[in-house]
Amino acid sequence: MWIVSRYGIVLLLLLAGSPMVWGGPDRIIKVLPHYVDLQGRHAVSPSLFERDAYQAMLRQNPPKQGGRQFDIQWKARKRAGRTLQLRLELVTIQHAKGSPFTVDLDVTPTGTFHRWKRVKLDKALTDRLGEIIAWRVSLREGGAELSEQKSFLW
């Protein structure tokens, strides 16, 4: 037979209302910018060490680059009729911070679990943009910004 003290009931009520249990705030968790090779790969094996070595090799050999890719990990609460956007902004040689190159993606929130969204920029576009100096990713609802992650130079 279970004996629950009033302290146990208070603890259960506190945990039930915790953001950790119900998913927490809408947010960008992580952004991973990568070079991709001519076959569209950002790594040749699942090892993080090998991925970093492959990224260094691609960075030093522009003819082997096939574009850029941004993997965005995000999380948002699910509500009826809710539409969100992920916005990727890039400051490049061709686009100053006052007018960055922008990519908007519509996303659908799924509730308590995080999601990944991949933004691929092909070789022709990255050649036209020039070197990427800084980036910023924001999660938006309507015109309001809910969360952001940005590079050091933003």
ZIRACOR-V254215 format. One record per residue. N is the residue number from 1. RES is the residue in three letters. PHI is phi in radians with two decimals (none if undefined). PSI is psi in whole degrees, -180 to 180 (* if undefined). D_FIRST is the distance of its C-alpha to the first C-alpha in whole Angstrom. Layout:
N	RES	PHI	PSI	D_FIRST
N	RES	PHI	PSI	D_FIRST
//
This chain:
1	MET	none	140	0
2	TRP	-1.57	131	4
3	ILE	-2.01	117	7
4	VAL	-1.96	122	10
5	SER	-1.41	167	13
6	ARG	-1.14	-26	16
7	TYR	-1.21	-37	18
8	GLY	-1.13	-39	15
9	ILE	-1.15	-43	16
10	VAL	-1.09	-43	20
11	LEU	-1.08	-44	19
12	LEU	-1.09	-41	18
13	LEU	-1.15	-40	21
14	LEU	-1.13	-42	23
15	LEU	-1.18	-37	23
16	ALA	-1.13	-31	23
17	GLY	-1.59	0	26
18	SER	-1.22	139	27
19	PRO	-1.08	-26	31
20	MET	-1.11	-36	29
21	VAL	-1.36	-41	27
22	TRP	-1.71	12	29
23	GLY	1.85	-15	32
24	GLY	1.25	-171	34
25	PRO	-1.30	160	38
26	ASP	-1.20	131	40
27	ARG	-2.85	159	42
28	ILE	-1.54	124	44
29	ILE	-1.57	-47	43
30	LYS	-2.72	147	45
31	VAL	-2.25	126	49
32	LEU	-2.05	101	51
33	PRO	-1.44	135	54
34	HIS	-2.37	150	56
35	TYR	-1.43	150	60
36	VAL	-2.12	151	60
37	ASP	-1.48	-175	62
38	LEU	-1.17	-18	65
39	GLN	-1.64	1	62
40	GLY	1.52	12	60
41	ARG	-1.67	143	57
42	HIS	-1.79	-8	56
43	ALA	-2.71	158	55
44	VAL	-1.86	-6	56
45	SER	-2.62	163	53
46	PRO	-1.30	-4	49
47	SER	-1.23	133	50
48	LEU	-1.12	-38	50
49	PHE	-1.08	-46	52
50	GLU	-1.14	-37	55
51	ARG	-1.08	-46	54
52	ASP	-1.12	-39	55
53	ALA	-1.14	-40	58
54	TYR	-1.17	-38	59
55	GLN	-1.11	-41	59
56	ALA	-1.11	-40	61
57	MET	-1.13	-43	64
58	LEU	-1.15	-39	64
59	ARG	-1.07	-37	64
60	GLN	-1.49	-12	67
61	ASN	-2.20	78	69
62	PRO	-0.93	-34	69
63	PRO	-1.11	-21	71
64	LYS	-1.55	-5	68
65	GLN	-1.40	136	65
66	GLY	-1.94	10	65
67	GLY	2.38	-162	63
68	ARG	-2.29	159	60
69	GLN	-2.52	139	56
70	PHE	-2.10	117	54
71	ASP	-1.70	121	50
72	ILE	-2.03	120	48
73	GLN	-1.71	126	44
74	TRP	-2.47	165	43
75	LYS	-2.60	137	40
76	ALA	-2.67	147	39
77	ARG	-1.25	145	37
78	LYS	-1.59	129	38
79	ARG	-2.45	150	39
80	ALA	-1.04	132	41
81	GLY	1.27	13	45
82	ARG	-1.53	129	44
83	THR	-2.16	136	47
84	LEU	-2.15	161	47
85	GLN	-2.25	141	50
86	LEU	-1.77	129	51
87	ARG	-2.04	123	54
88	LEU	-1.82	124	56
89	GLU	-2.06	134	59
90	LEU	-2.15	128	61
91	VAL	-1.67	122	64
92	THR	-2.27	-178	66
93	ILE	-1.04	-36	70
94	GLN	-1.53	-19	71
95	HIS	-2.22	113	68
96	ALA	-1.32	170	68
97	LYS	-1.07	-31	65
98	GLY	-1.22	-23	66
99	SER	-2.48	70	66
100	PRO	-1.23	159	64
101	PHE	-1.24	131	64
102	THR	-2.19	137	61
103	VAL	-2.16	124	58
104	ASP	-1.91	134	56
105	LEU	-2.22	130	53
106	ASP	-1.39	136	51
107	VAL	-2.30	155	47
108	THR	-1.97	122	44
109	PRO	-1.17	146	41
110	THR	-2.06	1	38
111	GLY	1.92	-132	35
112	THR	-1.36	-17	33
113	PHE	-1.67	148	35
114	HIS	-1.35	160	38
115	ARG	-2.27	159	41
116	TRP	-2.00	140	45
117	LYS	-2.26	133	48
118	ARG	-1.90	131	51
119	VAL	-1.99	117	54
120	LYS	-1.86	134	57
121	LEU	-2.00	117	61
122	ASP	-1.26	172	64
123	LYS	-1.07	-42	66
124	ALA	-1.07	-43	69
125	LEU	-1.20	-44	67
126	THR	-1.15	-34	66
127	ASP	-1.14	-40	70
128	ARG	-1.21	-37	71
129	LEU	-1.24	-35	68
130	GLY	1.50	-168	69
131	GLU	-1.10	134	67
132	ILE	-1.46	121	64
133	ILE	-1.61	-42	64
134	ALA	-2.66	157	61
135	TRP	-2.43	160	58
136	ARG	-2.59	135	55
137	VAL	-2.11	131	52
138	SER	-2.26	149	51
139	LEU	-1.78	126	48
140	ARG	-2.25	149	49
141	GLU	-2.28	119	49
142	GLY	1.13	-125	52
143	GLY	-1.76	-2	54
144	ALA	-1.59	138	51
145	GLU	-1.53	128	50
146	LEU	-1.69	-33	46
147	SER	-2.83	159	47
148	GLU	-2.62	155	49
149	GLN	-2.35	139	50
150	LYS	-2.47	158	53
151	SER	-1.31	166	55
152	PHE	-1.02	-39	57
153	LEU	-1.47	0	60
154	TRP	-1.18	*	59
//
